[in-house]
Amino acid sequence: MSAGPPAATLLTVCFCVAVAMAADDRTVVTADSQRDFFPFAVSRQVEAGGSGATDVSSWLPQEIAGSSGFVRVTPEGRLATDAGLIRFWGTNTVYEACFPESREKAERVAARLARLGINCVRLHHMDSGSIWEGSPNKTILSPEKLRRLDDFIYCLKQHGIYVNINLHVSREFGAEEGFGPEAAHLPKFGKGINQFEPRMIELQKKYARDLLTHVNTYTGLAYTDEPAVAFIEINNENSLLNRWRYGTLDNLPGPYAATFGDLWNDWLRAKYGTTEALHEAWDVGSASLGAETLGDTEFRAAAARGQTAWRLQLDETMRATDEMTHGGPDGQPARRITIRDVGHGSFLPQLLHADLAVTRGQTYTLSFRLRSDEPGAVTVNCMMNHAPWGKLGLDVKLDTDASWRRHTLTFIAGRDDEQARITAIMPAPGVYEFADVSLRPGGVAGPGPEQRLEDRSVALVRRTDYRVTPRQLHDFVDFVYAAEQDYWDGMYGYIRNDLKAQAIVSGTQLSASPVFIQSRLDYIDSHEYWHHPTFPEGRSWDKSSAWFVRNQALVNDPAGCVGRLASRRVIGMAYTVSEYDHPDPNQFTAEGFPILSAMAAFQDWAGVFSFAHSHDTDYEPDYMTGFFCFKASPHKLVHMPACVAMFRRGDVATARSVIAAPITAEQERGLLHEVPDPTRLVTDSFGLDSRRALRHGIGLKLLEDVAETGGVPPLPEASENSVEGPRRFVSDTGQMVWDITRAGRGVFTVSSPRTRLFTGFADGRQFDLGGLKLSAIGCETGAATISAVCIDGADLTMPGRVLIAASGTARNTGAILEKLGADGVSLRKSWGKGPVLCEGITATVGLPVPPERLTAYALDGDGRRVAPVPVISGGGGASLMLSPRYRTLWYEVLVK
């Protein structure tokens, strides 16, 4: 039954918005009741007569997943079964959500996902703890949890839904698993470490063997032989190179540092043979320290004339004091900054020194003393003092406490820049003191005479200490790269050859690991979020802290996360996005999946997975439970049929042309030598602006050597490829338009024969989407999402059903939204309770059909017709009025 009152009652709920200016300049909005808001829940408890036009389970490729054979990669880089090409519109179940307590619950959630058109579930974070429940340690799988997993996968399979099995995500090792007390000081989830530590690798193989060779009680098949298992992912968001880049491997406990060091010395011995040859290579490029480049190394100018060389940058939401003291080491002058409120800026507050110049390839040494009243961290970088504000070779996070510490950071500038700056970002409230600061060119030396290959004593290179020659640094990057590649090759070979798993296998996400390494596996994967939650106090996932998300609309940023995803794709390989979301409480979340599904179809990706359906076994709550779960997000769920139609049914055509950014392994390595950051391995780094994804297919073309580039179409002329150029982007198919001609009032539209989409800021304008006309669009934020999909007709004019969905914002009853200055929003712990209150959208929808051929209904959350909607003549066709008085987010139109 429907969670809310029937739309036929046409009740009006009055809403009074209470706005108060708090003492800290935050705007607090309460929503206990609201005009045009009403309870609405989607496809939760479907009874007889429910679903109807909103149930698209019949669109799933197979009635039973895997009935057409195993998923495989075609030579063109698409996915297929024996029945032909296949795409996956998927979602994630996380932690306990992978283990429903009963067959009845497993059946209910599988049926619901199928009704929404989801045909793959990524089983994520299973190894965090639950799957070991009742076992003596995290090496023995729980029989009860395996039974529940079997139940879940069986029910998903019976509803035509495949699975994506994640292996390592968040398991941590301790004394129970045979690791000493030092394991408590390893990076979270063992990231990086578990790619070279032999015992951890063996335990990963044991887990893969125990899980994948387990025979499902209900199907009688081991998961290695189960065609409903479409994907296997080895290690989520994990890369040895990336962990080293972040500095998390700089201070490994003794036994782990020794293992890493032995591998490093063995690699060097294989390359150089002798210590003498090593020194000869590494001493090239040594440079002593040059002249001071900072205008004020002791902050005296700041004391005498105000903030001249150094200044503290805040925004309007932050509170801080800045003063000179003589409390530095030995009575030296020091800069004391007291942060009382960090506000909502992820890169502020920061102490900065601008008016600096750096030279590409030049080594610089930054040194200073630092302390804080409480244990914490400060991020220090050298960056552009102008748009696009990129890093220039230094970006490190330093631990701080009450003792003065000397930090010496040597880095190589990645480019020439006449307007650079040094910044120190203080992300949490507290007292920070800086003293004795210096920035000088040089400061590089090869290894000392005590470091010898013969006794394995050549030191590891720390990410936070680049007082090494370029050859030293490049060798260490190459060593880490090789060690990581050995890990992925070894795990892939074990799963494929030893266990003989038949699902396609990926390593990890491209944003974490180098592209040439990941391209050695079966398919490429990536993750992206539009404004992920930020925790400026460093208390991740603590809802009582000063967390926030940026309240911005993706439709205003064509170069945003969708462009970033397109820029990572590898042409000729199947490409999936296994995590994507617009986290709550961003007020524009309804736009996310419709935009992504259209772009994914246009770019010809193989799979897209929302993050996530659920993090627990309460699959049908009546309130929104957190940042990511969409199981109770009606404003997102009502557009699922349109998303499935555009992406998986193929209503949005693929790009007519594909533009490649060629890249060789040598070029990849050269870029990583400059800055060991895999996120830079995108088309933009190789001359192809990611905004081109709005007009054509784009991606990286991996080549054996530069000579092959002759076979790759040339990049567009600079004038066509300019990021400063047009403000209206039309896809080469003519079906998609992304229009940002009005600053901050963007619009994205799709006009295909069977699906129409509008999302963005209408501002009183009228829109013609291939015969479907929209006008008089009204909503709370000014931005709405409206989709219209032909459920079974060939187009809008042919007999059949058309499902129209219209949504804006939604929030839990009693939720208190804080608007933090410019664009931050937070709920803190005031998320509210059920039911979810949804905004009713006002709009006039015109259809190119005579009114006598149309009948329209408002639908309840389960898809039942609950009230007729008048159809009137106008504009050479018919029109109907969407209105909050129907208390619904979707409507059914019958075309006779």
Residue, then its C-alpha position, 0 to 999 in steps of 0.5 A: m500500500s502507498a505510504g502517503p494519503p491517496a493523491a485523489t484526496l487532493l489535500t493541501v499541506c501548508f508549510c511554514v519555513a522558519v528561517a533564523m540567523a544563528a550567532d555564527d551567521r549560519t542560516v537554519v531552515t526547519a521543515d516540519s510542514q511545507r506548502d507543496f511538500f507531501p509524504f511519498a514513498v516509491s515501490r516499497q510494499v507493492e500489492a495487487g494492482g501496484s507497479g503498472a507503468t512504473d515497473v520496468s522489470s520486463w526490460l531486464p535482459q534475462e528473466i534469470a540472470g546468467s541464462s544466456g551464458f557468462v558476461r564477456v568482453t567483446p573485441e570492441g570493448r563492450l560487454a556481451t552474453d550469448a544473447g548479444l550486447i549487454r549494459f548494466w544499470g546497477t547499484n551497491t549493497v554495503y556491509e550488512a545489506c549483503f546478508p538479508e536475514s531471511r529468504e522473504k527479505a531477500e526476495r522483497v529487495a530483489a523484486r524491488l530492485a528489478r522493478l526499478g530496472i536494476n540488473c546488477v548489484r555490487l556486493h561491497h564491504m562484505d569483508s569489513g567484519s560481518i562475513w567473519e561473524g562467529s569465527p575466531n578470526k578474519t580468515i574463516l568465513s561465517p557459515e551463517k553469513l554464507r547461507r544468507l549471501d547464497d539466499f540473496i544471490y539466488c533471489l537476485k539471479q531469479h529476478g534477472i539481476y547479476v552480481n559484482i563480487n568485491l574481494h578486498v575492501s575493508r578487512e583489517f588484520g590484527a593479532e587474531e590473524g597472526f600479525g603483531p601489535e605493529a599492525a595497529h599502526l598500519p594504514k586503514f584497511g591495510k591499503g598499500i601494505n596488502q599489495f606487497e606484504p606476503r602474508m596479507i597477499e596469501l590471506q587475500k588469495k585464501y579469501a578469494r578461494d574460500l568465497l569464490t569456490h563456495v557452492n551456493t546451496y540453492t543454485g548448486l554452483a560455485y561462484t567461479d562457475e556461476p554465470a550470474v556473477a558478472f564481475i569480480e573486483i580484486n581490491n577497492e580504491n587501493s594502490l601502492l603508488n597512491r598510498w605512497r603518494y599520500g605519505t601513508l607509507d613513510n613511517l611504517p612499523g619496523p617489520y613492514a618497513a623492513t619487508f618494503g626495504d628488502l624489496w626495494n634493495d632487490w629491485l635496485r640490485a637487479k637494475y644496477g648490480t653494484t653500489e658503485a653503479l648506483h652511486e654513479a647514477w644517483d649522484v647526478g643532479s645533486a645541488s646545494l641550497g641556493a639563495e632564500t626566496l621568501g620575503d620574510t622568514e621570521f614573520r617580522a614584516a608581519a609584526a611590523r607592517g601588518q600582513t605583508a609577505w604572509r597572510l591568513q586566508l579565511d572565508e566569511t564563515m570562519r573565525a580565527t585570530d592571527e598574531m606574532t609571538h616570540g614563543g618559537p624555539d629558543g625565543q624565535p619569532a613565531r606566527r600563532i594562529t588560533i582557529r575557532d571555527v573552520g566553517h565549510g571550506s575544504f581548503l581554508p583556513q590557510l596561511l600563505h605566502a604569494d608572489l613566488a616564482v618556480t621553474r619546471g624541473q628545479t628542485y626546491t627545499l621548504s623548511f619550517r618549524l611547526r606545532s599545535d596545541e592538540p594532535g592534528a595535521v596540517t597540509v602544506n603545498c606549493m600551488m598556483n596563485h591563480a586559476p586553475w589553482g593546480k599543485l606545483g610539485l608539493d602537496v603533503k599532510l604533516d602530523t602535528d602535536a605540542s612539540w616543535r618539529r622541524h620539517t624539511l620538504t624537498f620537491i621538484a616543480g612540475r611546471d614554470d609559474e611566475q605566480a606561485r604560493i606556499t600554503a599551510i592548510m589548517p583543517a581543524p580548530g586549534v592553535y597552530e604556530f609556525a617559525d623559522v621558515s625558508l624556501r630555497p632552490g636546491g637541497v638535493a644529494g644522492p645516497g650517503p656512503e653508508q647506503r649499500l646494495e650489498d647489505r640491503s641498506v639503501a633507504l626507502v624514499r619517503r614521500t614527504d622528503y624529496r631530498v634526493t636526486p631526480r634519478q633517485l626519485h624516478d627509480f623509487v616511483d618505478f620500483v613502486y609501480a613495478a611492485e604494484q603491477d606484480y600484485w595485480d598480475g599475481m592476484y589476477g592470475y590466481i583468480r583466473n588460472d588457479l581458481k578458474a573464475q569465469a567472471i570478468v575481473s578488474g583490479t581497482q579504480l583508475s583514479a587510484s592506480p595507473v592506467f597501463i597497470q589496470s589495462r592488463l586486466d579484463y575491464i576498467d572501472s572508476h568512481e566519482y561523486w558530486h561534492h562528497p561530504t567534507f569533514p573539516e575537523g578530521r572526524s570522518w563520518d561523524k555526523s555530530s562534527a562540522w561536516f558539510v556538502r556543497n550545495q551546488a548543481l552539476v548542471n552548472d558545471p559541464a566540466g564536473c564529475v561527468g567530464r572527469l569520468a569520461s576523461r579516464r575511459v580507455i578506448g577499446m576496453a569495457y568501462t564501468v563506473s561502480e560508484y557514483d552519487h550526489p550525496d545528501p543533503n545537496q538540494f539538487t540530487a535529483e539531477g545526478f543519475p539522469i544526467l549520468s545515464a544519458m552521458a554514459a549511453f552517449q559515451d558507450w560505457a558498459g555499466v553504471f552503479s549508484f552508491a548505494h541502495s542500502h548499508d543495512t538490512d532495513y531495505e524499506p525505511d520511511y526516511m532517508t538514512g544518510f549521505f548515500c543510500f537512495k532506498a528512501s529517496p523518492h526524488k531520485l527513484v522516480h527517474m529510474p525508468a528513464c535512466v534505464a531507458m536512456f542507458r540500458r534500453g539504448d534510447v540515447a544513441t552513442a556518439r557518432s565520433v570518438i576522439a582519442a588522447p594517445i598515451t604511451a607507457e613511457q608518457e605515463r611513467g614520465l607524468l608519474h615521475e613529475v608528480p606520482d598522482p594517478t588522478r592526472l592520467v586523464t585526457d586533459s593531461f594529454g591535450l584533450d579537454s574533457r569538455r569534449a565529452l559533451r559533443h563526442g565520445i572521448g577516451l585515452k588510447l593506449l599505445e605501445d610507442v609514439a610511432e603508433t600515434g599516426g593511426v589515431p585521429p588528430l585532436p581538434e584544433a585549439s579553437e574547437n577544444s577551448v575550455e573558455g569557448p562555447r556556453r552551449f554544448v550539443s552532442d554530435t547526435g543532436q539528442m543532448v544539449w548542455d546549456i550554461t549561457r545563463a551563469g549559474r542557471g544551467v539546463f541539460t536536456v535529452s530529446s530522443p524518440r522514446t525518452r525526454l529529459f529536462t533538468g536544471f533552472a527553467d527561469g520561466r523559459q519554455f522548452d521543446l524536447g522533440g515535441l514534448k513541450l515544458s513551460a511554467i516549471g515551478c519549484e523551491t530551488g529553481a531547479a527541477t528534474i522532469s523525465a518522460v519515457c515511453i514504457d511500451g510505445a515507439d514514440l510519444t505519438m504511438p499507442g502506449r504508456v508514457l511515464i512522466a516523473a517530476s521532482g525537486t527537493a526532498r527531506n525527512t520530517g523534522a530535518i533541520l538544514e543549515k545553510l553555511g555561508a556561500d554554498g555549504v549545507s549540513l544537517r549535522k545530526s538533525w536528519g529528521k524521521g519518516p516520512v520523507l516529504c517530497e516537493g511537488i513540481t508545477a509544470t505544463v507538459g505539452l504532447p504532440v497528440p490530440p487530447e481525445r487520444l490521451t488519458a492521464y493519471a496521477l500515480d501513487g508510490d507503487g504505481r497505482r492510478v489514484a486520480p485522473v489528470p485533465v488533458i486539455s487542448g492547446g498548442g496544436g496538441a494536448s497538455l496537462m498540468l503537473s501540480p503539487r495538489y496531486r501529491t505525486l512525483w509521477y504521472e501516467v499518460l495513455v496514448k490511444 
